[in-house]
Amino acid sequence: MFKLNGTVFMPSVLTLVGIPGLGSVQAWIGIPFCAMYIVALCGNSLILVIIKSERSLHEPMYLFLAMLGATDIALSTCILPKMLGIFWFHLPKIHFEACLLQMWLIHTFQATESGILLAMALDRYVAICDPLRHAAIFTHQLLTQIGVGVTLRGALLVTPSIILIKCRLKYYWTTVVSHSYCEHMAIVKLAAEDTRINKIYGLFVAFSVLGFDIIFITVSYIRIFITVFSLPQKEARLKAFNTCIAHICVFLEFYLLAFFSFFTHRFGFHIPPYIHILLSNLYLLVPPLLNPIVYGVKTKQIRDRVSHIFHSKHASGFLINLLSNNKILHEKH
């Protein structure tokens, strides 16, 4: 790495600022972020264990939920350790190749999560609008193909953005990234060369993934609502609608945060930088935190299973304490 005319040629190391303008309080900000990560990790892991151990939950809706939980764990793990290293241990340096890898992983998992949400919407559409064919359509083979397909879609669409950065952008104004993690636009903005192709491709990926998925999810739920409200019995309408509540909450939470973060980061020129970065961080941390909570509260089978696990542990602990107390009393006598 060497400087030429005020620019840096092929930097080997980048510096992540964290949250610009909030350096003095970043250590405190790291505390709720760490708490969110721990809750997300425990909640999603619990969901995965319950679905794996309970054979009655080996249905498309719950298997998609397991995919979502695994993706959320991977996504939050991609950013939190390094982010806390910046906030708490003052370790802002990251190798350029490691930064590109983190960027690829983050955007790949974002696209994968969006694809899983689309698959969940289509699953609910078939289950409510064509229930007799649901089991025949959503076979375990199809679920495997969907899981592989949405992962490959994200990986293949994001890979060219890495290649464009590596091959096209040689000179950089600075090696300081005004962000908490390696994000596509945050890296592209450092370049001292023409970045129009990089920006256009980034927009293409964002709209081809999120735009495509949100359109089909919206159409699916419009059809679902039409079918639900045409049911003659009120109890049937409530039951059908209740199966969709958790999905709708998760969809709104993911896509509203995604578009709000996306547009403020690119077009919110009058918004302070720390607002951009905080929104970007929350966009990646809030869904993994809320998804297991939403599904745990709104899905009866998972709620009952969690309740059973904790009650059985409580009962076992109470029984052990009771036996040990009886033993002590017996020894005294």
Secondary structure, 3 states (H helix, E strand, C coil): CEEECCEEECCCEEEECCCCCCHHHHHHHHHHHHHHHHHHHHHHHHHHHHHHHCHHHCCHHHHHHHHHHHHHHHHHHHHHHHHHHHHHHCCCEEEHHHHHHHHHHHHHHHHHHHHHHHHHHHHHHHHHHCHHHHHHHCCHHHHHHHHHHHHHHHHHHHHHHHHHHHHHCCEECCCEECCCCCCHHHHHCCECCCCHHHHHHHHHHHHHHHHHHHHHHHHHHHHHHHHHHCCCCHHHHHHHHHHHHHHHHHHHHHHHHHHHHHHHHHHCCCCCHHHHHHHHHHHHHHHHHHHHHHHHHHCHHHHHHHHHHHHHHHHHHHHHHHHHHHHHHHHHC
